[in-house]
Amino acid sequence: MSELRKDPISGRWVIITTERQKRPSDFRIEPTEQTPVDFCPFCGGSEDKTPREVLAYRQNGGPPNSPGWDVRVVPNRVPALQVEGTVERHGDGIFDRMSGIGAHEVIIETPDHMQTLATLPEAAIAKVLWAFRERVVDLKQDRRFQYILAFKNHGAAAGAALDHSHSQLIALPIVPRHVREEVDGSRQHYQIKERCVFCDIIDQELRDDERVITESRGYIAVAPYAPRFPFETWVLPRRHRAFFEDAPREEFDGLSHIVKTVLQRMNKALLRPPYNLVIHSSPFYEQTGAFYHWHVEIMPVLTKVAGFERGTGFYVNPVAPEEAAKVLRETRI
């Protein structure tokens, strides 16, 4: 029998269609493959084919925009938002618009075209995550920006334009709606119970042990109670903190380990699926420290969003989170 489940943070409802429960083999997965190419602007040695880097890690030094790097950050050649200009808001009757001010950067995760985030060593993944943090800290100084989303589209079906492993970062002059729903829901929970809803979720998931996938140093990976997508996974820091960029360096080892573990298990259980990964952190200029909790969301692309979802805002998920957690938990890597 199908059930409706309510997300305890945002209040969003989803439909779990348990009577047509699907296992990994039932999905028409578009496997992601790394294939050699004659030319790729993100590969080592092609540094002159991208905009000039704003950040790079080189173990043996070397000048900017030269080979020998481990992680490299460059402005997006075709940015969604422009960094130049001022934030101007306009009213047009009942409509509102504002200038498209922001920043759009690409984090090139490795110079090796054949590597992915799942296959990189944990130390290399930690560098990628630390690059996210460094760019957020730098861009946060620009008072025009209210929010920065770090995200990864892996595979064409997930929105990646290039096969070479990379992530992106977009700074916005407004707070995105999904993040606003999380912040507002977390605030309401705290006003009633004087506790962080994410911390409550961690405590209950560890106690119930039905939706826990794996644990790492300071982190837990769970299938959320009301997942929008099959095998959706959240990585939650055990230590309460509102801002991703406030996490100390020593916590990035545990984060890189659990992210790699989850991606490897998804690759094996779901045959290298395309996926989206996002980091949700607190808006910059709001007092959220008591109740908001930064986290990572990893969403394999296994189903299509169609008319019902677009028309209602309800997501239909053919895999119960308890079953998804069991499959990933029992997958050996």
MIVEX-358468 format. One record per residue (C-alpha): residue number from 1; residue in three letters; chain; x, y, z. Coordinates in nm, 2 decimals. Layout:
residues N
- NUM, ALA, A, X, Y, Z
...
//
This chain:
residues 333
- 1, MET, A, 0.00, 0.00, 0.00
- 2, SER, A, 0.13, 0.35, -0.09
- 3, GLU, A, 0.20, 0.60, 0.19
- 4, LEU, A, 0.24, 0.97, 0.21
- 5, ARG, A, 0.54, 1.08, 0.42
- 6, LYS, A, 0.61, 1.44, 0.54
- 7, ASP, A, 0.96, 1.57, 0.56
- 8, PRO, A, 1.01, 1.69, 0.92
- 9, ILE, A, 1.22, 1.99, 0.82
- 10, SER, A, 1.06, 2.15, 0.51
- 11, GLY, A, 0.71, 2.01, 0.55
- 12, ARG, A, 0.73, 1.87, 0.20
- 13, TRP, A, 0.51, 1.56, 0.13
- 14, VAL, A, 0.62, 1.26, -0.08
- 15, ILE, A, 0.44, 0.95, -0.20
- 16, ILE, A, 0.62, 0.62, -0.14
- 17, THR, A, 0.46, 0.37, -0.38
- 18, THR, A, 0.54, 0.06, -0.18
- 19, GLU, A, 0.31, -0.16, -0.38
- 20, ARG, A, 0.53, -0.12, -0.69
- 21, GLN, A, 0.86, -0.13, -0.50
- 22, LYS, A, 1.16, -0.13, -0.72
- 23, ARG, A, 1.50, -0.28, -0.67
- 24, PRO, A, 1.82, -0.14, -0.84
- 25, SER, A, 1.79, -0.38, -1.13
- 26, ASP, A, 1.44, -0.25, -1.21
- 27, PHE, A, 1.56, 0.10, -1.31
- 28, ARG, A, 1.66, 0.20, -1.66
- 29, ILE, A, 1.98, 0.35, -1.54
- 30, GLU, A, 2.20, 0.55, -1.78
- 31, PRO, A, 2.55, 0.44, -1.65
- 32, THR, A, 2.82, 0.70, -1.64
- 33, GLU, A, 3.14, 0.61, -1.82
- 34, GLN, A, 3.47, 0.79, -1.83
- 35, THR, A, 3.60, 0.76, -2.19
- 36, PRO, A, 3.92, 0.90, -2.33
- 37, VAL, A, 3.89, 1.20, -2.55
- 38, ASP, A, 4.12, 1.38, -2.79
- 39, PHE, A, 4.08, 1.71, -2.62
- 40, CYS, A, 3.93, 1.82, -2.29
- 41, PRO, A, 3.98, 2.18, -2.14
- 42, PHE, A, 3.98, 2.04, -1.79
- 43, CYS, A, 4.26, 1.80, -1.83
- 44, GLY, A, 4.61, 1.87, -1.71
- 45, GLY, A, 4.81, 2.05, -1.98
- 46, SER, A, 4.50, 2.24, -2.11
- 47, GLU, A, 4.52, 2.52, -1.85
- 48, ASP, A, 4.53, 2.79, -2.13
- 49, LYS, A, 4.19, 2.67, -2.25
- 50, THR, A, 4.00, 2.78, -1.94
- 51, PRO, A, 3.95, 3.12, -1.78
- 52, ARG, A, 4.24, 3.21, -1.54
- 53, GLU, A, 4.23, 3.02, -1.22
- 54, VAL, A, 4.11, 3.18, -0.89
- 55, LEU, A, 4.24, 2.89, -0.68
- 56, ALA, A, 4.47, 2.59, -0.73
- 57, TYR, A, 4.65, 2.33, -0.51
- 58, ARG, A, 5.00, 2.23, -0.64
- 59, GLN, A, 5.21, 2.00, -0.43
- 60, ASN, A, 5.53, 2.11, -0.59
- 61, GLY, A, 5.46, 2.48, -0.64
- 62, GLY, A, 5.46, 2.63, -0.99
- 63, PRO, A, 5.31, 2.94, -1.14
- 64, PRO, A, 4.93, 2.99, -1.18
- 65, ASN, A, 4.76, 2.84, -1.48
- 66, SER, A, 5.04, 2.59, -1.53
- 67, PRO, A, 5.04, 2.20, -1.51
- 68, GLY, A, 5.11, 2.01, -1.19
- 69, TRP, A, 4.79, 2.09, -1.00
- 70, ASP, A, 4.57, 1.86, -0.80
- 71, VAL, A, 4.25, 2.08, -0.78
- 72, ARG, A, 4.18, 2.39, -0.98
- 73, VAL, A, 3.90, 2.65, -0.96
- 74, VAL, A, 3.82, 2.87, -1.26
- 75, PRO, A, 3.53, 3.11, -1.34
- 76, ASN, A, 3.26, 2.94, -1.56
- 77, ARG, A, 3.32, 3.04, -1.92
- 78, VAL, A, 2.94, 3.09, -1.96
- 79, PRO, A, 2.83, 3.20, -1.61
- 80, ALA, A, 2.46, 3.19, -1.50
- 81, LEU, A, 2.52, 3.52, -1.32
- 82, GLN, A, 2.77, 3.80, -1.37
- 83, VAL, A, 3.00, 3.92, -1.10
- 84, GLU, A, 3.02, 4.27, -1.22
- 85, GLY, A, 2.76, 4.53, -1.13
- 86, THR, A, 2.53, 4.62, -0.84
- 87, VAL, A, 2.22, 4.44, -0.71
- 88, GLU, A, 1.93, 4.65, -0.83
- 89, ARG, A, 1.57, 4.55, -0.76
- 90, HIS, A, 1.28, 4.66, -0.97
- 91, GLY, A, 0.90, 4.63, -0.95
- 92, ASP, A, 0.68, 4.59, -1.26
- 93, GLY, A, 0.33, 4.60, -1.13
- 94, ILE, A, 0.29, 4.28, -0.92
- 95, PHE, A, 0.61, 4.14, -1.07
- 96, ASP, A, 0.96, 4.16, -0.92
- 97, ARG, A, 1.30, 4.14, -1.09
- 98, MET, A, 1.66, 4.22, -1.01
- 99, SER, A, 1.99, 4.24, -1.18
- 100, GLY, A, 2.16, 3.90, -1.24
- 101, ILE, A, 2.45, 3.96, -1.01
- 102, GLY, A, 2.65, 3.66, -0.87
- 103, ALA, A, 2.95, 3.44, -0.92
- 104, HIS, A, 2.97, 3.11, -1.10
- 105, GLU, A, 3.29, 2.90, -1.07
- 106, VAL, A, 3.40, 2.55, -1.17
- 107, ILE, A, 3.60, 2.32, -0.94
- 108, ILE, A, 3.80, 2.09, -1.15
- 109, GLU, A, 3.85, 1.79, -0.92
- 110, THR, A, 4.15, 1.62, -1.08
- 111, PRO, A, 4.37, 1.67, -1.39
- 112, ASP, A, 4.31, 1.30, -1.48
- 113, HIS, A, 4.02, 1.27, -1.72
- 114, MET, A, 3.96, 0.90, -1.63
- 115, GLN, A, 3.90, 0.97, -1.25
- 116, THR, A, 3.58, 1.05, -1.08
- 117, LEU, A, 3.49, 1.17, -0.73
- 118, ALA, A, 3.42, 0.81, -0.63
- 119, THR, A, 3.75, 0.68, -0.76
- 120, LEU, A, 3.98, 0.95, -0.62
- 121, PRO, A, 4.18, 0.88, -0.30
- 122, GLU, A, 4.02, 1.02, 0.01
- 123, ALA, A, 4.29, 1.28, 0.05
- 124, ALA, A, 4.21, 1.41, -0.30
- 125, ILE, A, 3.84, 1.43, -0.22
- 126, ALA, A, 3.93, 1.62, 0.10
- 127, LYS, A, 4.11, 1.88, -0.12
- 128, VAL, A, 3.80, 1.92, -0.34
- 129, LEU, A, 3.58, 1.98, -0.04
- 130, TRP, A, 3.84, 2.22, 0.11
- 131, ALA, A, 3.84, 2.41, -0.22
- 132, PHE, A, 3.46, 2.45, -0.18
- 133, ARG, A, 3.52, 2.59, 0.17
- 134, GLU, A, 3.80, 2.83, 0.06
- 135, ARG, A, 3.59, 2.97, -0.22
- 136, VAL, A, 3.29, 3.02, 0.00
- 137, VAL, A, 3.50, 3.20, 0.26
- 138, ASP, A, 3.64, 3.43, -0.01
- 139, LEU, A, 3.32, 3.50, -0.19
- 140, LYS, A, 3.13, 3.55, 0.14
- 141, GLN, A, 3.32, 3.88, 0.19
- 142, ASP, A, 3.12, 4.02, -0.10
- 143, ARG, A, 2.82, 4.17, 0.07
- 144, ARG, A, 2.61, 4.14, -0.24
- 145, PHE, A, 2.59, 3.77, -0.20
- 146, GLN, A, 2.34, 3.61, 0.05
- 147, TYR, A, 2.40, 3.24, -0.03
- 148, ILE, A, 2.64, 3.01, -0.21
- 149, LEU, A, 2.55, 2.67, -0.33
- 150, ALA, A, 2.83, 2.42, -0.40
- 151, PHE, A, 2.70, 2.13, -0.62
- 152, LYS, A, 2.80, 1.85, -0.86
- 153, ASN, A, 2.62, 1.72, -1.16
- 154, HIS, A, 2.77, 1.38, -1.25
- 155, GLY, A, 2.67, 1.23, -1.59
- 156, ALA, A, 2.47, 1.38, -1.87
- 157, ALA, A, 2.14, 1.27, -1.73
- 158, ALA, A, 2.22, 1.47, -1.42
- 159, GLY, A, 2.31, 1.78, -1.61
- 160, ALA, A, 2.69, 1.76, -1.67
- 161, ALA, A, 2.80, 1.91, -1.99
- 162, LEU, A, 3.15, 1.76, -1.97
- 163, ASP, A, 3.26, 1.41, -1.86
- 164, HIS, A, 3.57, 1.53, -1.68
- 165, SER, A, 3.50, 1.52, -1.31
- 166, HIS, A, 3.41, 1.87, -1.18
- 167, SER, A, 3.18, 2.05, -0.95
- 168, GLN, A, 3.03, 2.40, -0.95
- 169, LEU, A, 2.97, 2.69, -0.71
- 170, ILE, A, 2.72, 2.97, -0.76
- 171, ALA, A, 2.69, 3.27, -0.54
- 172, LEU, A, 2.35, 3.43, -0.53
- 173, PRO, A, 2.21, 3.77, -0.42
- 174, ILE, A, 1.90, 3.59, -0.27
- 175, VAL, A, 1.84, 3.27, -0.06
- 176, PRO, A, 1.71, 2.98, -0.27
- 177, ARG, A, 1.35, 2.86, -0.20
- 178, HIS, A, 1.46, 2.50, -0.10
- 179, VAL, A, 1.71, 2.64, 0.15
- 180, ARG, A, 1.45, 2.89, 0.28
- 181, GLU, A, 1.21, 2.61, 0.34
- 182, GLU, A, 1.47, 2.42, 0.54
- 183, VAL, A, 1.57, 2.72, 0.74
- 184, ASP, A, 1.21, 2.82, 0.82
- 185, GLY, A, 1.12, 2.46, 0.91
- 186, SER, A, 1.43, 2.43, 1.13
- 187, ARG, A, 1.34, 2.75, 1.31
- 188, GLN, A, 0.98, 2.64, 1.38
- 189, HIS, A, 1.11, 2.31, 1.52
- 190, TYR, A, 1.35, 2.50, 1.75
- 191, GLN, A, 1.08, 2.74, 1.87
- 192, ILE, A, 0.86, 2.45, 1.98
- 193, LYS, A, 1.12, 2.21, 2.11
- 194, GLU, A, 1.44, 2.42, 2.17
- 195, ARG, A, 1.64, 2.16, 1.97
- 196, CYS, A, 1.78, 2.13, 1.63
- 197, VAL, A, 1.56, 1.92, 1.40
- 198, PHE, A, 1.87, 1.77, 1.22
- 199, CYS, A, 2.02, 1.67, 1.56
- 200, ASP, A, 1.69, 1.51, 1.65
- 201, ILE, A, 1.69, 1.32, 1.32
- 202, ILE, A, 2.04, 1.20, 1.38
- 203, ASP, A, 1.95, 1.08, 1.73
- 204, GLN, A, 1.64, 0.90, 1.61
- 205, GLU, A, 1.80, 0.74, 1.31
- 206, LEU, A, 2.08, 0.60, 1.52
- 207, ARG, A, 1.83, 0.47, 1.77
- 208, ASP, A, 1.60, 0.32, 1.51
- 209, ASP, A, 1.88, 0.20, 1.28
- 210, GLU, A, 1.65, 0.14, 0.99
- 211, ARG, A, 1.77, 0.41, 0.75
- 212, VAL, A, 2.13, 0.44, 0.85
- 213, ILE, A, 2.36, 0.36, 0.56
- 214, THR, A, 2.71, 0.41, 0.71
- 215, GLU, A, 2.90, 0.62, 0.97
- 216, SER, A, 3.23, 0.79, 0.95
- 217, ARG, A, 3.45, 1.01, 1.18
- 218, GLY, A, 3.20, 1.27, 1.28
- 219, TYR, A, 2.94, 1.19, 1.01
- 220, ILE, A, 2.64, 0.97, 0.94
- 221, ALA, A, 2.48, 0.88, 0.61
- 222, VAL, A, 2.11, 0.81, 0.61
- 223, ALA, A, 1.82, 0.76, 0.37
- 224, PRO, A, 1.59, 1.04, 0.47
- 225, TYR, A, 1.25, 0.95, 0.61
- 226, ALA, A, 1.07, 1.13, 0.32
- 227, PRO, A, 1.30, 1.10, 0.02
- 228, ARG, A, 1.21, 1.27, -0.30
- 229, PHE, A, 1.42, 1.03, -0.51
- 230, PRO, A, 1.51, 0.66, -0.50
- 231, PHE, A, 1.83, 0.61, -0.30
- 232, GLU, A, 1.85, 0.97, -0.20
- 233, THR, A, 2.11, 1.00, 0.07
- 234, TRP, A, 2.20, 1.27, 0.33
- 235, VAL, A, 2.54, 1.30, 0.49
- 236, LEU, A, 2.49, 1.48, 0.83
- 237, PRO, A, 2.78, 1.60, 1.05
- 238, ARG, A, 2.73, 1.46, 1.40
- 239, ARG, A, 2.85, 1.80, 1.55
- 240, HIS, A, 2.59, 2.07, 1.52
- 241, ARG, A, 2.71, 2.36, 1.30
- 242, ALA, A, 2.51, 2.59, 1.08
- 243, PHE, A, 2.78, 2.69, 0.83
- 244, PHE, A, 2.97, 2.44, 0.61
- 245, GLU, A, 3.26, 2.69, 0.59
- 246, ASP, A, 3.30, 2.69, 0.97
- 247, ALA, A, 3.39, 2.32, 0.98
- 248, PRO, A, 3.76, 2.28, 1.09
- 249, ARG, A, 4.02, 2.12, 0.87
- 250, GLU, A, 4.04, 1.80, 1.07
- 251, GLU, A, 3.67, 1.72, 1.00
- 252, PHE, A, 3.72, 1.71, 0.62
- 253, ASP, A, 3.89, 1.37, 0.65
- 254, GLY, A, 3.58, 1.21, 0.79
- 255, LEU, A, 3.36, 1.39, 0.53
- 256, SER, A, 3.58, 1.28, 0.24
- 257, HIS, A, 3.57, 0.92, 0.37
- 258, ILE, A, 3.19, 0.90, 0.40
- 259, VAL, A, 3.13, 1.08, 0.07
- 260, LYS, A, 3.36, 0.83, -0.11
- 261, THR, A, 3.20, 0.54, 0.06
- 262, VAL, A, 2.84, 0.64, -0.03
- 263, LEU, A, 2.94, 0.71, -0.40
- 264, GLN, A, 3.13, 0.37, -0.42
- 265, ARG, A, 2.83, 0.19, -0.29
- 266, MET, A, 2.59, 0.36, -0.52
- 267, ASN, A, 2.83, 0.28, -0.81
- 268, LYS, A, 2.82, -0.08, -0.73
- 269, ALA, A, 2.46, -0.12, -0.63
- 270, LEU, A, 2.31, 0.10, -0.90
- 271, LEU, A, 2.57, 0.04, -1.18
- 272, ARG, A, 2.74, 0.39, -1.18
- 273, PRO, A, 2.43, 0.61, -1.19
- 274, PRO, A, 2.43, 0.98, -1.28
- 275, TYR, A, 2.37, 1.18, -0.96
- 276, ASN, A, 2.35, 1.53, -0.82
- 277, LEU, A, 2.53, 1.63, -0.50
- 278, VAL, A, 2.46, 1.95, -0.32
- 279, ILE, A, 2.59, 2.11, 0.00
- 280, HIS, A, 2.32, 2.30, 0.20
- 281, SER, A, 2.46, 2.55, 0.44
- 282, SER, A, 2.31, 2.85, 0.63
- 283, PRO, A, 2.24, 3.18, 0.46
- 284, PHE, A, 2.52, 3.42, 0.54
- 285, TYR, A, 2.34, 3.70, 0.73
- 286, GLU, A, 2.08, 3.52, 0.94
- 287, GLN, A, 2.11, 3.41, 1.30
- 288, THR, A, 2.06, 3.04, 1.24
- 289, GLY, A, 2.34, 2.90, 1.46
- 290, ALA, A, 2.11, 2.74, 1.72
- 291, PHE, A, 1.87, 2.56, 1.48
- 292, TYR, A, 2.01, 2.51, 1.13
- 293, HIS, A, 2.25, 2.22, 1.05
- 294, TRP, A, 2.46, 2.21, 0.73
- 295, HIS, A, 2.46, 1.88, 0.53
- 296, VAL, A, 2.52, 1.71, 0.20
- 297, GLU, A, 2.25, 1.56, -0.02
- 298, ILE, A, 2.33, 1.30, -0.28
- 299, MET, A, 2.05, 1.22, -0.53
- 300, PRO, A, 2.10, 0.95, -0.80
- 301, VAL, A, 1.91, 1.02, -1.12
- 302, LEU, A, 1.70, 0.70, -1.16
- 303, THR, A, 1.35, 0.84, -1.23
- 304, LYS, A, 1.20, 1.12, -1.43
- 305, VAL, A, 1.02, 1.42, -1.28
- 306, ALA, A, 0.68, 1.43, -1.47
- 307, GLY, A, 0.35, 1.61, -1.48
- 308, PHE, A, 0.22, 1.51, -1.14
- 309, GLU, A, 0.54, 1.62, -0.96
- 310, ARG, A, 0.55, 1.95, -1.15
- 311, GLY, A, 0.18, 2.01, -1.10
- 312, THR, A, 0.16, 1.93, -0.73
- 313, GLY, A, 0.51, 1.96, -0.58
- 314, PHE, A, 0.47, 1.61, -0.46
- 315, TYR, A, 0.75, 1.36, -0.55
- 316, VAL, A, 0.66, 1.00, -0.62
- 317, ASN, A, 0.93, 0.76, -0.50
- 318, PRO, A, 0.91, 0.38, -0.59
- 319, VAL, A, 1.17, 0.28, -0.33
- 320, ALA, A, 1.11, 0.30, 0.05
- 321, PRO, A, 1.40, 0.46, 0.23
- 322, GLU, A, 1.43, 0.16, 0.46
- 323, GLU, A, 1.49, -0.06, 0.16
- 324, ALA, A, 1.73, 0.18, 0.00
- 325, ALA, A, 1.93, 0.20, 0.31
- 326, LYS, A, 1.94, -0.18, 0.34
- 327, VAL, A, 2.07, -0.22, -0.01
- 328, LEU, A, 2.34, 0.04, 0.02
- 329, ARG, A, 2.43, -0.07, 0.38
- 330, GLU, A, 2.48, -0.43, 0.26
- 331, THR, A, 2.67, -0.34, -0.06
- 332, ARG, A, 3.03, -0.44, -0.02
- 333, ILE, A, 3.30, -0.23, -0.18
//
